[in-house]
Amino acid sequence: MTIPAGLRRTVLRARRDTGFLAAGVLPHLALVPVWSWAATTTAKTGNWLLTVSVSAVLVLLGTPVLTAVQRARHRALIGVDIPRLTPAAPEQWTWASTARWLAATRPWRKICYHLLLGPLLALLELLVLAVAVTCLAGVTAYAWSWALPTGIRHDGFGYATQLPAYTAAGLLLLCALPWTARAVARAEARLASGLLGPSRTQRLQERVDQLAVSRTDLIEAVDAERRRIERDLHDGTQQRLVSLAVNLGLAMATRPDLPSDAREVIARAHLEAKEAIAELNDLVRGLHPAVLEDRGLDAALSGLAARTPVPVRLRVDLAERVAPNVESVAYFVISEALTNATKHANAMRAEVLVRQVGEVLRVRVTDDGLGGADAAGTGLTGLAKRVGSLDGAFHVSSPVGGPTTITAELPCAQ
């Protein structure tokens, strides 16, 4: 006989939920002797201060143990993982730091769960277990009734009239048991997650922290990949182009008997190879110049200003080097801003100011060009995205007729 898959899943789920509820009765009743003893002792002796103090200590000591038991119970029996609240202990215990630590750990919610809500949940669990026992007893009434004496079976239970009613009632309760146990288990899991686990605000903050870490890892991975591409271009493609240009130059120098047409083609190829080398050098330098990694932002910007066709007034005020990804974004912003000022704004001079104010690196590039730069344009949007990847701020001021000022503020806290 094959049991249908749906019925098998229902039976397994009912057994799991019922076992989960049965396992919760004792932990939920663990603190009942404490407050019952406190109430009884206070009523007899009238010494409420001693009893309250002792019971409070017992509750405080028992709460972490019961919380760990409830976490293990939820995780092992129904697969619900209640995250653990582990806020860092303050370096110096003061009234303010203690209050913040208590607000983060929320011990009163755990105490309320175990001390007040626990007995109510235990009562509800016992009711579900009583329903389970009753329905099993009703369904198997014909079987266990044969163990009773004949007179009791016929007179007390009404073998012909009452036992069928018991069986029918047991079947009805048995059909309702899976959904009842599941509803109670779900409600208990939600209460435990809300009172024993982190709050919604704490979960959101933890998620934000995780996303910030993953984004930082992604930025670092992209930066490492960019450096690998730069290294491959410098050590591979660029060397091949240099070798090609040298061979073409040797061919023109050592073969004076070449036809004029062939010499012209070789000369043109030699010129294009040198232009390709120059463009590749500019590309590699724009990706991540080696001097930026070796000597820092000040030296890299000095070289950039020297290569810019227009005069650039450069001022860098840094007490120490900032993070490599911050240096890379700052260099990229300044490089693109100077390129735009030279190629598109017809600027005659530019000014670059880089300084660190607290934990923020401020970058400002100003030129006296035509102005009218579109902040929503592709180039400036790319700069804004690069700055935004570090949670920075990007601003463009470019009225028609100039001047144009591009400002970026980059967090540089280590």
C-alpha positions as CSV (number, residue, x, y, z in Angstrom):
1,M,0.0,0.0,0.0
2,T,1.4,3.4,-1.1
3,I,0.8,6.4,1.1
4,P,0.1,9.6,-0.9
5,A,2.9,12.1,-0.8
6,G,0.7,14.9,0.5
7,L,-0.6,12.7,3.4
8,R,3.0,11.6,4.2
9,R,4.2,15.3,4.3
10,T,1.2,16.2,6.5
11,V,2.0,13.4,9.0
12,L,5.7,14.2,9.1
13,R,4.9,17.9,9.6
14,A,2.4,17.1,12.4
15,R,4.9,14.9,14.1
16,R,7.6,17.5,13.9
17,D,5.4,20.3,15.2
18,T,4.0,18.2,18.0
19,G,7.5,17.1,19.1
20,F,8.6,20.8,19.0
21,L,5.7,21.8,21.2
22,A,6.3,18.9,23.6
23,A,10.0,19.8,23.9
24,G,9.0,23.4,24.9
25,V,6.9,22.6,28.0
26,L,9.7,22.1,30.5
27,P,11.9,25.1,29.4
28,H,8.8,27.3,29.5
29,L,8.0,26.2,33.0
30,A,11.6,26.4,34.3
31,L,11.1,29.7,36.0
32,V,7.7,28.9,37.5
33,P,9.2,27.4,40.7
34,V,11.3,30.6,41.2
35,W,8.4,33.1,41.3
36,S,6.1,30.6,43.0
37,W,8.7,30.1,45.7
38,A,9.1,33.9,45.9
39,A,5.4,34.4,46.3
40,T,5.0,31.7,48.9
41,T,8.0,32.7,50.9
42,T,7.0,36.4,50.9
43,A,3.4,35.5,52.0
44,K,4.8,33.3,54.9
45,T,7.7,35.5,56.2
46,G,6.9,38.9,54.9
47,N,10.6,39.4,54.0
48,W,10.0,40.5,50.5
49,L,13.4,42.1,50.0
50,L,15.3,38.9,50.5
51,T,13.0,36.7,48.4
52,V,12.9,39.3,45.6
53,S,16.6,39.6,45.5
54,V,17.2,35.8,45.4
55,S,14.6,35.3,42.8
56,A,15.9,38.1,40.7
57,V,19.4,36.6,40.8
58,L,18.0,33.2,39.8
59,V,16.1,34.7,36.9
60,L,19.1,36.6,35.7
61,L,21.3,33.5,35.8
62,G,18.7,31.3,34.2
63,T,17.7,33.6,31.4
64,P,20.9,33.1,29.2
65,V,20.7,29.3,29.7
66,L,17.0,29.2,28.8
67,T,17.6,31.4,25.8
68,A,20.3,29.1,24.5
69,V,18.0,26.1,25.0
70,Q,15.2,27.9,23.1
71,R,17.5,28.7,20.2
72,A,18.7,25.1,20.0
73,R,15.1,23.9,20.2
74,H,13.9,26.1,17.4
75,R,16.9,25.4,15.2
76,A,17.0,21.6,15.7
77,L,13.3,20.8,15.6
78,I,11.7,23.3,13.1
79,G,14.7,24.8,11.4
80,V,14.2,28.4,12.7
81,D,17.5,30.1,13.4
82,I,17.1,32.9,16.0
83,P,20.2,35.1,15.6
84,R,22.3,35.8,18.7
85,L,22.6,39.3,20.1
86,T,26.3,39.9,20.6
87,P,27.0,43.6,21.0
88,A,30.5,44.5,21.8
89,A,31.2,45.3,25.4
90,P,32.1,49.0,26.0
91,E,35.8,49.7,26.6
92,Q,34.9,51.7,29.7
93,W,31.8,51.0,31.8
94,T,30.0,54.2,32.5
95,W,26.3,54.9,33.1
96,A,25.9,55.9,29.5
97,S,27.8,53.0,28.0
98,T,26.0,50.6,30.2
99,A,22.6,52.0,29.1
100,R,23.6,51.6,25.5
101,W,24.8,48.1,26.0
102,L,21.5,47.2,27.8
103,A,19.5,48.8,25.0
104,A,21.4,46.7,22.5
105,T,21.2,43.4,24.4
106,R,17.6,44.0,25.5
107,P,17.7,41.6,28.5
108,W,14.3,42.6,29.8
109,R,12.6,41.2,26.7
110,K,14.2,37.8,27.3
111,I,13.2,38.0,31.0
112,C,9.6,38.8,30.0
113,Y,9.6,35.9,27.5
114,H,10.8,33.3,30.0
115,L,9.1,34.6,33.1
116,L,5.7,35.8,31.9
117,L,5.1,34.5,28.4
118,G,6.7,31.1,29.0
119,P,4.0,29.7,31.3
120,L,1.3,30.8,28.9
121,L,3.0,29.1,26.0
122,A,3.5,26.0,28.1
123,L,-0.3,26.0,28.8
124,L,-1.0,26.3,25.1
125,E,1.5,23.5,24.3
126,L,-0.1,21.2,26.9
127,L,-3.6,21.9,25.3
128,V,-2.3,20.9,21.9
129,L,-0.6,17.8,23.4
130,A,-3.9,17.0,25.2
131,V,-5.7,17.2,21.9
132,A,-3.1,14.9,20.3
133,V,-3.6,12.3,23.1
134,T,-7.4,12.6,22.9
135,C,-7.5,12.1,19.2
136,L,-5.2,9.1,19.4
137,A,-7.2,7.6,22.2
138,G,-10.4,8.1,20.2
139,V,-9.0,6.7,16.9
140,T,-7.7,3.6,18.8
141,A,-10.8,3.2,21.0
142,Y,-11.8,-0.2,19.6
143,A,-8.3,-1.5,20.1
144,W,-7.6,-0.5,23.7
145,S,-11.2,-1.1,24.8
146,W,-10.6,-4.9,24.5
147,A,-8.1,-4.6,27.4
148,L,-11.0,-3.7,29.7
149,P,-13.2,-6.2,31.4
150,T,-16.3,-7.1,29.5
151,G,-18.8,-5.6,31.9
152,I,-17.0,-2.2,31.9
153,R,-16.6,-2.3,28.1
154,H,-20.3,-2.9,27.5
155,D,-21.8,-0.9,30.4
156,G,-19.3,1.9,30.9
157,F,-18.4,2.7,27.3
158,G,-21.3,1.4,25.4
159,Y,-19.5,-0.8,23.0
160,A,-22.2,-0.5,20.3
161,T,-23.1,3.2,20.7
162,Q,-20.4,5.3,22.4
163,L,-17.2,3.7,20.9
164,P,-18.2,4.7,17.4
165,A,-18.7,8.3,18.6
166,Y,-15.3,8.2,20.3
167,T,-13.7,7.0,17.1
168,A,-15.5,9.7,15.0
169,A,-14.5,12.4,17.4
170,G,-10.9,11.1,17.4
171,L,-10.8,11.2,13.6
172,L,-12.0,14.8,13.5
173,L,-9.4,15.9,16.0
174,L,-6.8,14.0,14.2
175,C,-7.6,15.8,11.0
176,A,-7.4,19.2,12.8
177,L,-4.2,18.4,14.7
178,P,-1.6,19.1,11.9
179,W,-3.0,22.6,11.3
180,T,-3.4,23.4,15.0
181,A,0.1,22.2,15.9
182,R,1.5,24.1,12.9
183,A,-0.3,27.3,13.8
184,V,0.9,27.2,17.4
185,A,4.5,26.3,16.4
186,R,4.6,29.3,13.9
187,A,3.2,31.7,16.5
188,E,5.7,30.6,19.1
189,A,8.6,30.8,16.6
190,R,7.5,34.4,15.7
191,L,7.3,35.4,19.4
192,A,10.7,33.8,20.1
193,S,12.3,35.5,17.1
194,G,10.9,38.9,18.2
195,L,11.8,38.7,21.9
196,L,14.9,36.5,21.9
197,G,16.5,37.7,18.7
198,P,17.5,41.1,17.3
199,S,14.9,43.7,16.6
200,R,14.0,44.8,13.1
201,T,16.2,47.8,13.4
202,Q,19.2,45.7,14.5
203,R,18.6,43.3,11.7
204,L,18.5,46.1,9.1
205,Q,21.7,47.6,10.6
206,E,23.4,44.3,10.5
207,R,22.3,43.9,6.8
208,V,23.6,47.4,6.0
209,D,26.9,46.5,7.6
210,Q,27.1,43.3,5.6
211,L,26.3,45.2,2.4
212,A,29.0,47.8,3.2
213,V,31.6,45.1,3.7
214,S,30.6,43.3,0.5
215,R,30.7,46.5,-1.4
216,T,34.1,47.3,-0.1
217,D,35.3,43.8,-1.0
218,L,33.9,44.3,-4.5
219,I,35.6,47.7,-4.9
220,E,38.9,46.2,-3.8
221,A,38.5,43.2,-6.2
222,V,37.7,45.6,-9.1
223,D,40.8,47.7,-8.2
224,A,43.0,44.6,-8.1
225,E,41.6,43.5,-11.5
226,R,42.3,47.0,-12.9
227,R,45.9,46.8,-11.7
228,R,46.3,43.3,-13.2
229,I,45.1,44.7,-16.6
230,E,47.5,47.5,-16.3
231,R,50.3,45.2,-15.5
232,D,49.4,42.9,-18.4
233,L,49.2,45.8,-20.8
234,H,52.5,47.2,-19.6
235,D,54.5,44.0,-19.5
236,G,52.8,42.3,-22.5
237,T,51.1,44.3,-25.1
238,Q,53.3,47.4,-24.7
239,Q,56.5,45.4,-24.9
240,R,55.3,43.8,-28.1
241,L,54.5,47.2,-29.6
242,V,57.9,48.5,-28.6
243,S,59.5,45.4,-30.2
244,L,57.5,46.0,-33.4
245,A,58.4,49.6,-33.6
246,V,62.1,48.8,-33.1
247,N,62.1,46.1,-35.8
248,L,60.4,48.5,-38.2
249,G,62.9,51.2,-37.5
250,L,65.8,48.7,-38.0
251,A,64.2,47.5,-41.3
252,M,64.2,51.1,-42.6
253,A,67.8,51.7,-41.3
254,T,69.4,48.5,-42.6
255,R,67.6,48.1,-45.9
256,P,68.3,51.2,-47.9
257,D,67.6,49.3,-51.1
258,L,63.9,48.9,-50.4
259,P,61.5,50.3,-53.0
260,S,60.1,53.7,-52.2
261,D,56.6,52.2,-51.9
262,A,57.7,49.6,-49.4
263,R,59.7,52.1,-47.4
264,E,56.7,54.4,-47.2
265,V,54.5,51.6,-45.9
266,I,57.1,50.6,-43.3
267,A,57.5,54.3,-42.3
268,R,53.8,54.6,-41.9
269,A,53.6,51.4,-39.8
270,H,56.5,52.6,-37.7
271,L,54.7,55.9,-37.0
272,E,51.4,54.1,-36.1
273,A,53.3,51.7,-33.8
274,K,54.8,54.7,-31.9
275,E,51.4,56.4,-31.7
276,A,49.9,53.2,-30.4
277,I,52.6,53.0,-27.7
278,A,51.9,56.6,-26.7
279,E,48.1,55.9,-26.5
280,L,48.7,52.8,-24.6
281,N,50.9,54.7,-22.1
282,D,48.1,57.2,-21.6
283,L,45.6,54.4,-21.1
284,V,47.8,52.7,-18.6
285,R,48.5,55.9,-16.8
286,G,44.8,56.7,-16.7
287,L,43.9,53.3,-15.2
288,H,46.2,53.4,-12.3
289,P,49.6,55.1,-12.6
290,A,52.5,53.3,-10.9
291,V,53.6,56.5,-9.2
292,L,50.3,56.6,-7.4
293,E,50.9,53.3,-5.8
294,D,54.5,53.8,-5.1
295,R,54.7,57.5,-3.9
296,G,51.1,58.5,-3.2
297,L,48.6,61.0,-4.5
298,D,50.8,64.1,-4.2
299,A,53.5,62.7,-6.6
300,A,50.9,61.3,-9.0
301,L,49.1,64.6,-9.2
302,S,52.3,66.5,-9.8
303,G,53.1,64.3,-12.8
304,L,49.5,64.8,-14.0
305,A,49.7,68.5,-13.7
306,A,53.0,68.6,-15.6
307,R,51.5,66.6,-18.5
308,T,48.4,68.8,-18.8
309,P,48.6,71.2,-21.7
310,V,47.2,74.2,-19.6
311,P,48.9,75.6,-16.5
312,V,47.7,73.9,-13.4
313,R,48.0,75.3,-9.9
314,L,48.3,72.3,-7.6
315,R,47.9,72.3,-3.8
316,V,47.9,69.0,-1.9
317,D,47.6,69.2,1.9
318,L,47.7,65.6,3.3
319,A,49.1,64.7,6.7
320,E,49.4,61.0,5.7
321,R,48.4,58.7,2.9
322,V,44.8,57.7,2.6
323,A,43.4,54.3,1.6
324,P,44.4,53.1,-1.9
325,N,40.9,53.0,-3.2
326,V,40.3,56.6,-2.0
327,E,43.6,57.7,-3.7
328,S,42.5,55.9,-6.9
329,V,39.1,57.6,-7.1
330,A,40.5,61.1,-6.2
331,Y,43.1,60.7,-9.0
332,F,40.5,59.6,-11.5
333,V,38.2,62.5,-10.7
334,I,41.1,65.1,-11.0
335,S,42.4,63.5,-14.2
336,E,39.0,63.4,-15.9
337,A,38.2,67.0,-14.8
338,L,41.5,68.3,-16.2
339,T,40.9,66.4,-19.4
340,N,37.4,67.9,-19.8
341,A,38.8,71.4,-19.1
342,T,41.4,71.0,-21.8
343,K,39.4,69.3,-24.5
344,H,35.9,70.6,-24.1
345,A,36.0,73.8,-22.0
346,N,38.9,75.5,-23.8
347,A,40.3,76.5,-20.4
348,M,43.5,78.6,-20.1
349,R,44.4,77.6,-16.6
350,A,43.1,75.3,-13.9
351,E,43.5,74.9,-10.1
352,V,43.5,71.7,-8.1
353,L,43.1,71.6,-4.3
354,V,43.3,68.4,-2.3
355,R,43.1,68.4,1.5
356,Q,42.0,66.2,4.3
357,V,39.5,67.6,6.8
358,G,39.0,65.2,9.6
359,E,38.0,61.9,8.0
360,V,37.0,63.4,4.7
361,L,39.3,64.0,1.7
362,R,38.1,67.0,-0.2
363,V,39.0,67.4,-3.9
364,R,38.2,70.6,-5.9
365,V,39.1,71.3,-9.5
366,T,38.4,74.7,-11.0
367,D,39.0,76.0,-14.5
368,D,38.3,79.2,-16.4
369,G,36.7,77.6,-19.4
370,L,33.4,78.1,-21.2
371,G,31.3,76.5,-18.5
372,G,27.9,75.0,-19.2
373,A,28.9,71.5,-18.3
374,D,26.0,69.1,-18.1
375,A,26.0,67.4,-14.7
376,A,23.8,64.7,-16.1
377,G,26.2,63.9,-18.9
378,T,27.9,60.6,-19.4
379,G,31.3,61.7,-18.2
380,L,30.3,63.5,-15.1
381,T,27.7,60.8,-14.2
382,G,30.6,58.3,-14.3
383,L,32.6,60.4,-11.9
384,A,29.6,60.7,-9.6
385,K,29.2,57.0,-9.6
386,R,32.9,56.4,-8.8
387,V,32.6,58.9,-5.9
388,G,29.3,57.3,-4.8
389,S,30.9,53.9,-4.6
390,L,32.8,55.2,-1.5
391,D,29.8,56.9,0.0
392,G,31.2,60.2,-1.1
393,A,29.5,63.4,-2.3
394,F,30.0,64.9,-5.8
395,H,29.0,68.4,-6.9
396,V,29.4,70.3,-10.2
397,S,29.0,74.1,-10.6
398,S,29.3,75.2,-14.2
399,P,27.4,78.3,-15.2
400,V,27.5,79.3,-18.9
401,G,30.6,81.4,-19.4
402,G,32.5,79.7,-16.5
403,P,34.1,79.0,-14.2
404,T,33.5,75.3,-13.7
405,T,34.1,73.8,-10.3
406,I,34.0,70.1,-9.6
407,T,34.0,69.1,-5.9
408,A,34.3,65.6,-4.5
409,E,34.2,64.6,-0.8
410,L,35.5,61.1,-0.1
411,P,35.4,59.4,3.3
412,C,38.9,58.3,4.1
413,A,38.6,56.8,7.7
414,Q,40.8,53.8,8.0
